[in-house]
Amino acid sequence: MRRSTGWKRRLSAVALAGCTAASVPVGGGIAQAAAPVPTVFFGDSYTSNYGIAPLAETDPAHPRYFCFRAKDNYPAVATRRLADRGIALRVQDDRSCGAATISNFWEEQALLPPLPLSVPPQQEAVTEDTRLVVGSMGGNTLGFARILKQCSQRLRGAEGVLLPGEPVDGNSPAGECRRYFETGDGAKWLNSQLETVGSDLEGMFDRIRFFSGERAKAVLVGYPRLVPENERLCSTPVPGSRELPFADIEPNTLDFLDQVETRLNKVMADSAREHGARFVDLYAVTGGSTACNGQDRGIGGLLEPSEVKLGDAVLPWYAHPNPAAGTSRRSGSRTGSRASSRTSRTDPREPGCSAPQPRRAHGRPL
């Protein structure tokens, strides 16, 4: 019997179905397509669904094992949901890989440095036959894991070893991370990282157009909401555990983390619209399924055990989508609706799907 698939993947599939139908010009629309639409999935750990077992690659000797891509990840579930709606995809490849930055779309990705393991650039899957390119990237380019390490003393130690990067300033106490990022060098660093996300997304969209011969439509999927509007919910341990959802991160820092995520999603939404792509606004529909929503949580706690092991060690969720919580009805909320106005202008025909602006002309990518 198939176990329940996660809220994030279900919501993504529903939102993606509408975005896809409006995005791919095959005949009179994708619903009328006579053949499956050639599709490439790309992305980071939120696309590969880090933390969910079993893995797609089961051989630890293969580099892609360390992408921690779930066999039943978001692209696989979305493809099935789209098929249920009469929208058939021919998946050319799923290149999603944990810890990928936007630049890994065109650059080789090193895995678990300093080990000599890597995977090729994700853009290699895109060809002139490709008609749809879908995925999520931006969080690792921003350095969200580094922000978490700046704010958590526990993540600075062995418990955070698999999270990419180091604290932004290891000499600044974890308990003062909010003040660090809101003033001085920390604020400058954060603003610079967000600018890099925007410029790198421009490069990614340029490459999608170039390698597909300008035939493919792009759909960029945003990140789900991690912290609820009612932050007091985060003072209760996750069910069945003594761990708080955000471990030792100070309660007065949680709304700052939410602000960072909101800014990241806005940069992604704005870039997608500017470059003629669709944006799936998951933040807007997941306000009731955050890491702090108890039995309804759709995000695993920061140090809550996930389903995946590395050797004999159970890996933490590190605030990634889990497979066991929430429904689309419960995930939608007043907070989610309000968040939508902060992140992107949505297409009124498809909740959670932004309408693209006319595409600009771009030259050949470097």
N, C-alpha and C positions, 0 to 999 in steps of 0.2 A: 504494500500500500504506500503511495507517495505521501511523504510527510508534508505538512502545511508549508507553503512558500511564504516568504516574508512580505510584510507590508510594503517595504520600500520597492521591492521588485514588482509587486502587484500594482502599486500606484504608478510606478515608472512605466509599466506596460500599458496601462490604460491611457496615461498622458501621451506616451509615445505613439500609441495607435492613432490618436487624433492628429498629432504633429506630423506623423508619417503620411497620413492620408492627404494632408494639406501640403506636403513638401515635395513629393515625388511626382514629376510630370510624366506619367506613363499613360498614354492614351488620354482619356477624359478624366484621369485620376487613378490613384493606386487601386481603388476598389474595383476598377474595371480592367486591371492589368491581366493580360492573357497568360503571363509567365511570372514566376517568382522574381522579386526585385533583388538584384545583386547588392549585397550589403556587407559593409565592414564595420565591426565594432572596435573601438579603441578605448583607452582610459586607464585609470589608476585603481586603487584598491576598492573604491566605492562602485566601480563597474565590475571588477573581477570578483567582488564579494568576499574579501578577506575574512577569515574567521568561520566560514561555513564549510562543512565537510559533506561528502568527500571532495577531494581536489580533482580537477580535470587531468592534471599530470600527476601520476602516482609514483613515478620513479625519481627518488632523491638524487640520482646521478644526472638527471636532465636539468639544465638551467631553468626551464620554465616551471619546475616544481617550486622554485623560490619566488615565483610570481604570486603563489597562494591563490590561484584562480579556482573558484568553486566550480564543480561540474555542472551544478544547477544554478548558475549565477544569473544576474539580471539579464544579460543578453539572451540566454537560453530561455528564461521564463517569458521575457518580452516577445520573443519569436513565437512561442506557443500561443500567447494571448492574442497576438496579431493574427495568427492563423485562425483562431476561433472567431475573429471578426471578418474573416474572408480576405485577409491581407497576407499574402505569402511572401516570405523573404527567402532568398537563396544566400545563406551566410557564407561569404567567401573566406572570412577569417574573423576570429575574436582575438585581438592582440592585447587586451587589457592585462595589466600587470601591476601588482602592488608596488607602491613607492614611485611610480612613474611621474615625472614632471612633464609639463607641456613640451619642453625641448626634446624629450624622448620620443616625441612623434617623428622627429627627423634625426635624432642622434641615438646611438647605441646606449642601452641602459645597463649600467653596472648593477649587479645583484649582490647584496650582502658583502660590500667591500670590507676588508681587502681581499676577499676570495676572488679568484680569477673566473668569475661567472658573469655572463652578460646575455642580453637578448637583442636582436636587431631593432632598428627604428620601426615604429608602428606604421609609418607611412608606406612601408614596402608592401603592405597588403592592398593598398588602393591602386586600382588600374583604370584604364579607360572604359572597362566594362562596368565599373562600380557606379551605382545610381544612388546609394544612400550610405552615409557615414555617420555613425551614432556613438556617442560616449560622453564621458565626464573627465575633465582634467582641470587643474588649477590649484587644488589644495596643497600639493607638494611644492609647486612653484612658489606659492605664497610662503610656505614654510610653516604650515599649521602645526605640524608635529614639533617643530622647534619652539613655537609659542606655548604648546602644552608643556614641554620640558622646562621652559622658562618659569612656568607657573606651578610646577609640581616637583617637589624635592624627590619623591619616590621615582618619578620617571627619569630623573637625572642619573639614577643608579641602574642596577642590573634589570629592574622591572621594565625599563624603557629601552632595552638594548635593540629591539627590532624596529623601533620608530626611527625614521631617517633623520639625520642631523643632530646637532648639539644645541643646548640652550643658546639663545642669541647672545646673552652675556652671563656666563657662569659665575661671575663675581657678584652679580646682583641677586639678593635673596629671593627665593621662589615666592614668599609671602608678599613681596612688593612688586610683583610682575605687572599688576594693573598700572600702578604709578609709572613704572618703567616704560611701558608702551604708550602711555598717554602724554609723556613729556620727553624732551631732549632727544638723545640718540635713539631710544626705542621707538618713539613716534616717527622719526625720520626713516628708520629701517622699515617699519610697517608700511608707510606710504610708498616707499621705493619698491617694496615687494609687490604691492598691488599694481603699481605701474608696470612692473615686469610681467605680471599675469596678463594685463591687457595687450602689451606689445607682443608677447609670445603667442597669445591666441590669434592675433592678426597673422603671424607667420604660419600658424597651423592652418587657418582657413585658406590662406594663399596656396599652401601645398595641397590641400584637398582639391581645390579648383584645378591646379596645375596637373597633378597626377591622374585626375579623373577626366582630363580634357574638358573641364568645366561642365561635365555631365552629371556630377553627383550633387545632391543636396545634403547639407550637414544639419544634424540635430545635436545640440549641446545640452547635456543633462546637468542641472544644478544639484547642489548638496541638500540633503534633508535637514530639518531643524534638529539640533542637538540639545539645546537648553530651552526649557519651557518658559513662558512668560511668568508663571508663578515659580520663582526659583526656590521657594521653601520646599517644594517637592523633592529637591535634590538633597535634602538633609536626611532622607530616609534611605537605608540600605536597599540595594537591589534585592528582589525576592530570592530567598534561599541562600543569601550571602550576608556577610558582615561588611562587605565593601560598599561604600557610598558610590553613586554613579560616576562622580568625577574625583574619586579617591581623596587626595589631600589638597586639592585646589581650594583656595579660600572662597567661601560663599559669595563674598562681595566682588569676586572676579568673574563669576559665571555670566552675568549680563554683559560684561566686556567681551567674553568669548562669543556670545551671541551677536554682538555688534560687529565683531571681526567677520563672522560667517556671513552676516547680512551684506557687508561691504564686498566680500568676495563674490557672492552670488550676483550682486548688482554689476560688478565689473564683467562677469561672465555674460549676463543677460544683455548688457549694453553692447559688448563685442559681437555677440551672436546677431543681434538686430542690425548692427552697422555693416556686417559682412554677409547679409542675406541668408543667415541661418535661423533655425528655430531654436528656442530655448524652453526647456521643460523645467518649470519652477516647482521643484519638490518641496522647498521650504514652505511654500504657501499652503500646502495640503498635509503637512505632517506636524502641526502644532500640538496634537494630542497624543503623539507617539514618540516623544523624545526619550532620551536616556533616563529621565527622571519620572516616567509615567508608570512605574511599577509593572504590574502584569501586562499592561498595554504598551510597554516600551518597545520601540522598534529599533533602538540603538543599544548595543551591548555596552555595559559599564566600562569605564576606562581600564580598570584592572580586573574586571569580571572574567572568569575563564570562558574562552570561546569553545568551538567544536574541534579546533585544529590543534594537532600536536607537532612539535619538532623534536624528533627522538622520543624521549619519555616526558618531555616538558609540555604542559598544556599552555598554549599561547593566550594572552588576554585579548579581549575584543578591541581594545584601544579606541572605543567610541565609534565602532563601525556597525552597519546594519546587521541585525540578527534575523533568523528565519522564523521566529516563533511568536511574534506579537502583532497586535493591532489589526484593524480592518480599514478600508478606505473611508467608511462612514465615520468611524471614530477618529481617524487621523485628521480629517478635516475639522477645523475649529475656527472660532472667532479670531484667535490669535493668528492662525494661518491665513485667514482672509485678509486681516490687517497687514500681515507681513507682505502679502502680494503687492500691495501698493508701494512698498518700500523697495522691492527688488526689480520688478519689471512690469511693463505694460503688457497685459496678456491679450491674446486674441480672443474676442468674445465668443467665437465659435467653439473654442477648445480650452476649458479651464486648465490653467497651469502651462499653457503653450503660448509663447510670445510671438507676435507677428513680426516678421523680418522687414527691414527697410530695403529699398531698392539697392541692389548690389553695386559696389564701386568697381571700377576697373583696376586690376592689379597686374603687374608684370610677372615674369618668371621668378620663382623663389630662388634664393641663393643656395 
